[in-house]
Structure formats: C-alpha cells, structure tokens
Amino acid sequence: MLPPFSWYRVCVEGVDDKSGYLATYWARAAHLGDAIDAALGAAREVPFDWRDVYPVWAGPGRHEDDAVVRLSGGSSLMTPGAFVSYPLAKGPRSFPCPRGVIPSTDAGEEVVQLQVGYESVKSDVTHCLRVSLDATRFEATVAELVTRMPQIDRVGVLLSGEWLAVDEDVVWRSSAIRAPGELLGFLLRTKEEILANGFAQIAVSCDARRVLLVVDDHKAIHIRDENRVRGEMLAQFLASSGIPLVAGLRTVADRVYHYHYSSAACVGPKSVQETLLKEGFEMEPRLKGLQRKGQRSDG
C-alpha cells in the first residue's frame, strides 16, 4: 500500500552566466524528498541554460489548480507560471543546504541567510571546531576531513526514532572500521542513507577517543580534538579551502524553521538498517551526546 500523498511547495534556485532565478513548484508526493527531487527535475528541464540548480526552501503547501503534470509513482507536479530573476552582481545567492535538511517559510518568516564558515574554540586541553557548509562543498569537505583523521576507534550511526516510527532514536555501532580510507568507502557506499539523510547522524571516535568527529542531522560538522596541534591543522585546512572563520556562526539548527527529509534515492528506514547490518554494524542502546533538538520533520 502506498503511503498517503501530500502537497509541498519547493523553491528552486538556478543561475546562468548573468542572472539568478527563483522558481516555486507545487508537488504532490509521498514525502518531502520525493517532492524536492521532482521540482529539481523540472527546473533542470526549463528552456534556459541554468546550472547549479538547488532547492532553497520547502514545506507543505497546496496549489488549487488542477492542471498538474502527472509523474510516475503517483506523484504530481505543478510548474510555476513565472520565474523571479535577479542580477548575480547585486547580491549573494541563497544558501543551498546540504541534502537532508531545508529551511521553510511555514512560520511566516523570511528564510534567514545562512553562512558558509567555521567556528573555532580552544581551551587548555581541546580544540573544537563547528563547520557550516552549503550543498556545493559539504560532501567534498566531509571526505577531506575524514582522510585527515587518525586511527578510528569506533563509528556510530544514529537514526531518528521518528523516522523509524519507534519511541527512541536507534544507534548502530561498528568497531570494524579502523582506517580513514575504510570510513570514506563506507560513506560513499551509503551516501544516500547517511550523509544525504536528514534523519541520520554519524559520530566517529579516533585516537583512543582523543578525537571526535560528528556530522549531525542538520549536516553541521563538529570536531573535538584533544591534540591542539592537530586541531589547528584542521582549522588551517578549512581556511585554505576558502571556508572563513566566522564569529557567531549561524546554522539551520539555530532557530531557523526547517524540515528534515530523506532523499528520493534513500531506500527507506528498514533497508537502511539492513544495510548497516551488512556493513558490520550492530544495534546498541541510544548514543549519549548526540541528542536531537526539537524540530519539524518530514519523511
């Protein structure tokens, strides 16, 4: 039996050589990830030379016009009647969040301009980094940071209980992944299930627990390193990659109305857990220290 379908509004942004364009689509789909995928597909087929097409905000919303395009799998899509354009020279583009989380205007507020950047906090014993990236840099930067980790102790994947339709979040752990290259291979194999899934977090403990790397469900990256020299090297890598040091860095988790979603290519909660089992993970009690904040979400 197919899940109930709902209507969603998805705002998509694309650019050509001179201008940026914003277009809002109404999609009726099984869940938000499918609606976003349908809107992106439609935007890439418009008769313009758009490139770098990303969703910039989304949420529930119904279009009353019945003249919709029927898509495979029972979905529907209403294409926009007009596009809003702006000169690229007169302002920054919107912040395209990494896949899995997206701002919304449901609260009646304008979408806050988020930032690419990192925060650095040092103490006598630790160097902590918090990194906010847009969709253009997220996956590549995660891969680079993973390759710079020392020997791995344990990997934990936390899946949202809300997504799994259970009372509590569920944690899967593995001690079989030891080398950074092995972790990178795992993340590439499970990209849709983990990195592009707004209901998944991953925590990596390294160097006898002296280093902790976390990619949370808002797709922010957190690093705590008890080796301050190594922590400084990671900060220098971020700076050399064009990621600025930002005081008071604001991410989508910081009082920004938003939704979590799984990508259209994600195989679903049951299959994700089966994949983790095949990858050598074992289910364990809830992982402390990765508490999820209150949030709006959609499957």
Secondary structure as UniProt FT lines:
FT   STRAND          6..15
FT   STRAND          19..29
FT   HELIX           32..43
FT   TURN            44..45
FT   STRAND          51..60
FT   STRAND          69..70
FT   HELIX           72..74
FT   STRAND          76..78
FT   STRAND          84..87
FT   HELIX           88..90
FT   TURN            99..100
FT   STRAND          101..103
FT   TURN            106..107
FT   STRAND          117..122
FT   STRAND          127..132
FT   TURN            135..137
FT   HELIX           138..147
FT   STRAND          152..159
FT   HELIX           161..164
FT   STRAND          170..174
FT   HELIX           180..189
FT   TURN            190..196
FT   TURN            198..199
FT   STRAND          200..206
FT   TURN            207..210
FT   STRAND          211..215
FT   TURN            217..218
FT   STRAND          221..225
FT   HELIX           228..240
FT   TURN            241..242
FT   TURN            247..248
FT   TURN            252..255
FT   STRAND          258..260
FT   TURN            264..265
FT   HELIX           269..278
FT   TURN            279..280
FT   STRAND          282..284
FT   TURN            288..289
//
